[in-house]
Amino acid sequence: MSRSRRDAWVDAAGAVLMALATVATAWSGYQASRWNGEQATTAGRANAARIESTRASSLADAQTQIDVATFTQWVDAYARGERELAAFYRRRFRPEFAPAATAWVATRPLRNREAPLTPFAMPEYHLAARDEADALEARADALAGRVRVNVQRATNYVLAVVLFAATLFFAGMSARLESPRIRVALLAMGATVFLGTVVWVATSPVSMSI
């Protein structure tokens, strides 16, 4: 093959490689921005879940305080033998607390030393608000994990942009040099980096919408 023909092939290969690397760079930059958007959206959902979890937890704490106050008044009236007043407080037990109080009384705590100290230690004492708070906290933790994954994906695509830029550098330099061997070597290096990066990017997830 004549030198001029070989140079023409090298120039053509370099031009094709630069075109492909340019497209790949644009695609990787787009994906990096998309995954940054994904992580921002997911982070917002995680924060919202934590806020709702805090609200539910505060509600559960308030309900527990009400139950404790009502129970204390009932115990005090019961201990003084004020049955009418004790019945008054008993009727005002919250629906979530009443089963625990009934189960606790059934253990005969005044005579049974093994009875739980209070109804709050009974398995029947169950707060829906507390369950909701725990579920929301677990959801927030799961979303936080997705945020970390999305950040890593965005970082991977940024690295792909850098690698494709290196491909453009090798291809561009190969067109500026006169030595055929160096030109081919630079072009081969660029092609190797390009193909390796393409294979890696092809295994990465793609974001098309948020």
BELDATA-V83865 format. One line per field, one symbol per residue. phi: phi as a letter, one per 20 degrees, with the letter a starting at -180 (. if undefined). burial: + if it has 24 or more other C-alpha atoms within 12 Angstrom, else -. Layout:
BEGIN
phi->???
burial->???
END
This chain:
BEGIN
phi->.ffffffffffffffffffffffffffffffffffffffffffffffffffffffffffffffffffffffffffffffemefffffffffeffgfegffffffffelffdefefgfbffeeffebdfffffffffffffffffffffffffffffffffgfffffffffffffeeeefgffffffffffffffffffffffeefdddbd
burial->------+--++-+++-++-+++-++-+++-++++++-+++-++-++--++-+++-++--+--++--++-++--++-------------++--++-+++-+++-++------------+++----+++-++-+++-++-++--++-++--++-++++++-++++++++++++++++-------++-++-+++-++--++--+----+----
END
